Amino acid sequence: MGREFLAKCKKCGEIFNVREGGGKDSVLLHCDTCGKEKLLTKNDLDKNVPLIDQSGISYHERIEAYAGECRGGKYRIKAKARCPICNSDEYEPAVDRDKKVSMAYYD
């Protein structure tokens, strides 16, 4: 299950949109350097990344290898989104004027 929310950067205070995790039909990866997203669908993975193989490489590692590289880094399942201003990956959900967090979950 994935989630989407507004985040506040802990370094510069910028408010930006964050998506984390995939759904039942997709995997969401982020670049480990710039935070750019890459969404891979289940259909794409089924065609290109075998669930089981004899290489000894984990399924997550095979997904990351298939996802490839970004300009400055590699797409990783566990990499976080990054602030579009300062590139920090340290953020927290932003609160509105009523001190509430708005978060959407998706599958």
C-alpha positions in Angstrom: 0.0 0.0 0.0 1.3 3.4 -0.9 0.6 6.9 0.5 0.7 10.5 -0.7 0.9 13.6 1.4 2.3 17.1 1.7 5.7 17.1 3.4 7.7 19.8 5.1 11.5 19.7 4.5 13.3 19.7 7.9 16.3 21.6 6.4 14.7 24.4 4.4 11.0 24.4 5.3 9.8 23.8 1.7 6.4 22.2 1.4 6.2 19.5 -1.4 4.2 16.5 -2.4 5.5 13.0 -1.5 4.5 9.6 -2.7 5.8 6.5 -0.9 5.3 2.9 -1.8 3.5 1.3 -4.6 0.1 -0.4 -4.8 -1.0 -3.9 -5.5 -0.4 -3.3 -9.2 2.8 -1.3 -9.1 6.2 -0.6 -7.4 7.3 3.0 -6.8 11.0 3.7 -6.7 13.0 6.9 -6.1 16.4 7.8 -7.3 18.9 7.6 -4.4 20.5 10.8 -5.4 17.8 13.2 -6.7 14.6 11.6 -5.5 13.0 11.4 -8.9 10.2 8.8 -9.1 9.9 5.8 -11.3 6.7 3.7 -11.3 6.8 0.2 -12.6 3.6 -1.6 -13.2 2.9 -5.2 -12.2 2.4 -6.1 -15.9 5.8 -4.6 -16.8 7.5 -6.4 -13.9 5.8 -9.7 -14.8 7.2 -9.5 -18.3 10.7 -8.4 -17.4 11.6 -9.4 -13.9 11.1 -13.1 -13.0 9.8 -13.8 -9.5 12.2 -16.7 -9.2 15.6 -17.1 -10.8 18.8 -19.0 -10.1 21.1 -15.9 -9.8 20.9 -15.6 -6.0 19.9 -12.0 -6.4 16.8 -11.0 -4.5 13.6 -10.0 -6.2 14.0 -6.4 -5.0 17.5 -6.2 -6.4 16.3 -7.5 -9.7 13.5 -4.9 -9.8 16.1 -2.1 -9.0 18.4 -3.5 -11.8 15.5 -3.4 -14.2 14.5 0.1 -13.2 18.0 1.3 -14.1 19.8 4.5 -13.4 18.8 8.1 -13.1 21.1 10.9 -14.1 23.1 10.9 -10.9 22.1 7.8 -9.1 20.1 4.6 -9.2 16.4 3.9 -8.6 15.9 2.1 -5.3 12.8 0.7 -3.6 13.9 2.1 -0.2 15.2 5.5 -1.4 13.1 8.4 -0.2 11.6 11.4 -2.0 13.7 14.5 -1.8 13.0 18.2 -1.3 12.9 20.0 -4.7 14.8 23.0 -3.3 17.6 21.6 -1.2 17.6 17.9 -2.1 17.3 16.8 1.5 15.5 13.5 2.2 14.7 14.6 5.7 11.0 15.6 5.9 7.9 15.2 7.9 4.2 15.4 7.0 3.1 19.0 6.8 0.3 20.2 9.1 -2.4 22.6 8.0 -3.6 25.6 10.1 -5.8 23.3 12.1 -2.7 21.2 13.0 -4.0 18.3 10.9 -2.1 16.1 8.4 -3.8 15.2 5.2 -2.7 11.8 3.9 -4.1 9.6 1.1 -3.5 5.9 1.0 -3.8 4.0 -2.2 -3.5 0.4 -3.3 
